[in-house]
Amino acid sequence: VQQVFKQLFYIINAVALNNLLLRKDVCSWSTGMQLRFNISQLEEWLHGKNLQQSGAAQTLEPLIQAAQLLQLKKKTSEDAEAICSLCTSLTTQQIVKILNLYTPVNEFEERVTVAFIRDIQMHLQERNDPPQLLLDFKYTFPVSFPFSPSSITMDSIHLPASLHLEFLNKV
C-alpha cells in the first residue's frame, strides 16, 4: 500500500509541476497559495492514514518548492539567494522557467525582472542539473515484495493428482 501511494503521489507531483512549467496562466502568487494548501491537505491525509513513512510526501517536494517559489519575493539579491537555497529539488532550468512565466494577477504584484532572473542563473551556475525541464510522469519506482519464509518444508507437501503435475519429481 505504501509503495502504491508513493507512486501515486509522484504522478500527482509530476503532472502538476509539468502543468505549472507549461502554462503561464497558472504561474502566480495565488496559484502558489492554492498549491501549498492542497499539498498540506494531501500531507494531512497521509498522516491520518499512517502512511507518512511511505515516502509519498517526499515525492511532492519539487511541487512544494515550486509553490513556495511562486510566493516568495523576487526583487533583491537576498531574495535570489533565498530562492537558490530553498529550491534544491528544482533544476535551474525549472526555476528560471517558472520565474519567466510568473504572471501578476493584481496591481500589488510585479513581473520578475530580467536582471533578477540573471542573478538567479549566476547563483545557480555551479549546479550540475540534468538538462530535462519536465518530469517524466511515466517513471515508476521499483517495487519490492517482502520475503516471508514458510515454515512448511517442500518434502512434506502432497500434490493432488487432480492438478496434473506428474512431471514434478521430489528430489
C-alpha positions as CSV (number, residue, x, y, z in Angstrom):
1,V,0.0,0.0,0.0
2,Q,2.8,2.4,0.9
3,Q,4.5,1.7,-2.5
4,V,1.3,2.4,-4.4
5,F,0.7,5.7,-2.7
6,K,4.3,6.8,-3.2
7,Q,3.9,6.1,-6.9
8,L,0.5,7.9,-7.0
9,F,1.9,11.0,-5.2
10,Y,4.8,11.0,-7.6
11,I,2.4,11.1,-10.6
12,I,0.4,13.9,-8.9
13,N,3.7,15.9,-8.4
14,A,4.9,15.3,-12.0
15,V,1.7,16.2,-13.7
16,A,1.1,19.3,-11.5
17,L,4.7,20.6,-11.9
18,N,4.7,19.9,-15.7
19,N,1.4,21.9,-16.0
20,L,3.0,24.7,-14.0
21,L,6.0,24.7,-16.3
22,L,3.9,24.8,-19.4
23,R,1.1,27.2,-18.6
24,K,1.7,30.9,-18.0
25,D,-1.8,31.4,-16.7
26,V,-1.1,29.3,-13.5
27,C,2.3,30.9,-12.5
28,S,1.1,33.4,-10.0
29,W,1.2,34.1,-6.3
30,S,-2.4,32.9,-5.8
31,T,-1.7,29.6,-7.5
32,G,1.3,29.1,-5.2
33,M,-1.0,29.6,-2.2
34,Q,-3.6,27.2,-3.6
35,L,-1.0,24.6,-4.4
36,R,0.5,24.8,-0.9
37,F,-2.9,24.4,0.7
38,N,-3.7,21.4,-1.4
39,I,-0.4,19.8,-0.7
40,S,-0.9,20.3,3.0
41,Q,-4.3,18.6,2.7
42,L,-2.5,15.6,1.0
43,E,0.1,15.5,3.7
44,E,-2.5,15.5,6.4
45,W,-4.3,12.7,4.6
46,L,-1.1,10.7,4.6
47,H,-0.6,11.3,8.3
48,G,-4.3,10.3,9.0
49,K,-3.8,7.1,7.2
50,N,-0.5,6.4,8.9
51,L,1.4,6.5,5.6
52,Q,3.9,9.2,6.4
53,Q,6.7,6.6,6.3
54,S,5.8,5.6,2.7
55,G,8.0,8.3,1.1
56,A,4.9,9.7,-0.7
57,A,5.2,13.1,0.9
58,Q,8.9,13.3,-0.2
59,T,7.8,12.9,-3.8
60,L,5.9,16.1,-3.6
61,E,9.0,18.2,-2.7
62,P,9.5,19.7,-6.2
63,L,5.9,20.9,-6.2
64,I,6.2,22.3,-2.7
65,Q,9.3,24.2,-3.7
66,A,7.6,25.5,-6.9
67,A,4.6,26.7,-4.8
68,Q,7.0,28.4,-2.4
69,L,8.9,30.0,-5.3
70,L,5.6,31.5,-6.6
71,Q,5.0,33.0,-3.1
72,L,8.5,34.4,-2.4
73,K,9.6,38.0,-3.1
74,K,11.5,38.3,-6.3
75,K,13.4,41.6,-6.2
76,T,16.7,41.8,-4.4
77,S,19.9,39.7,-4.4
78,E,19.0,38.4,-1.0
79,D,15.7,37.2,-2.4
80,A,17.7,35.4,-5.2
81,E,19.9,33.8,-2.5
82,A,16.9,32.6,-0.5
83,I,15.3,31.1,-3.7
84,C,18.5,29.3,-4.6
85,S,18.9,27.8,-1.1
86,L,15.2,26.9,-0.9
87,C,14.7,25.3,-4.3
88,T,17.1,22.3,-4.1
89,S,14.6,19.8,-5.7
90,L,14.0,22.0,-8.7
91,T,16.6,22.3,-11.5
92,T,18.0,25.6,-12.6
93,Q,16.0,25.3,-15.8
94,Q,12.8,24.8,-13.9
95,I,13.4,27.7,-11.6
96,V,14.1,30.1,-14.5
97,K,11.1,28.8,-16.4
98,I,8.7,29.4,-13.5
99,L,10.2,32.9,-13.0
100,N,9.9,33.7,-16.7
101,L,6.2,32.5,-16.7
102,Y,5.3,34.3,-13.5
103,T,2.3,36.5,-14.2
104,P,1.0,39.1,-11.7
105,V,-2.8,38.8,-11.1
106,N,-3.3,42.1,-9.4
107,E,-1.7,45.6,-9.2
108,F,0.2,44.7,-6.0
109,E,2.4,42.2,-7.8
110,E,5.2,42.9,-10.3
111,R,6.7,40.9,-13.1
112,V,10.0,39.3,-12.4
113,T,12.8,41.4,-13.9
114,V,15.3,40.0,-16.4
115,A,18.1,41.2,-14.0
116,F,16.7,39.2,-11.2
117,I,16.5,36.0,-13.4
118,R,20.1,36.6,-14.4
119,D,21.0,36.9,-10.8
120,I,19.4,33.6,-10.1
121,Q,21.2,32.0,-13.0
122,M,24.5,33.4,-11.7
123,H,23.8,31.9,-8.2
124,L,22.9,28.5,-9.7
125,Q,25.6,28.2,-12.4
126,E,27.7,25.7,-10.3
127,R,24.8,23.2,-10.1
128,N,25.1,20.1,-12.2
129,D,21.4,19.8,-13.0
130,P,20.1,17.4,-15.7
131,P,19.0,19.3,-18.8
132,Q,15.5,18.0,-18.6
133,L,12.8,20.6,-17.9
134,L,9.7,18.4,-17.5
135,L,9.3,15.5,-15.1
136,D,8.7,12.0,-16.5
137,F,5.3,11.2,-15.2
138,K,5.6,7.7,-16.5
139,Y,8.5,6.9,-14.2
140,T,7.9,4.0,-11.9
141,F,9.6,3.3,-8.6
142,P,11.0,-0.2,-8.2
143,V,8.5,-2.5,-6.4
144,S,9.8,-4.7,-3.6
145,F,7.9,-7.6,-2.1
146,P,8.8,-8.6,1.4
147,F,10.0,-12.2,1.7
148,S,8.4,-14.2,4.4
149,P,9.7,-17.8,4.5
150,S,7.2,-20.6,5.0
151,S,7.6,-23.0,7.9
152,I,6.4,-25.8,5.6
153,T,9.2,-27.9,4.1
154,M,9.0,-28.9,0.5
155,D,9.2,-32.7,1.2
156,S,6.1,-32.5,3.3
157,I,3.9,-31.1,0.6
158,H,1.4,-33.5,-1.1
159,L,0.4,-32.6,-4.6
160,P,-3.1,-33.8,-5.5
161,A,-3.4,-35.8,-8.8
162,S,-6.2,-33.5,-9.9
163,L,-3.6,-30.8,-10.5
164,H,-1.9,-33.0,-13.2
165,L,1.6,-32.1,-12.1
166,E,3.1,-35.6,-12.7
167,F,6.1,-34.0,-14.4
168,L,7.3,-32.7,-11.0
169,N,9.5,-35.0,-9.0
170,K,10.6,-34.9,-5.4
171,V,14.3,-34.9,-5.1
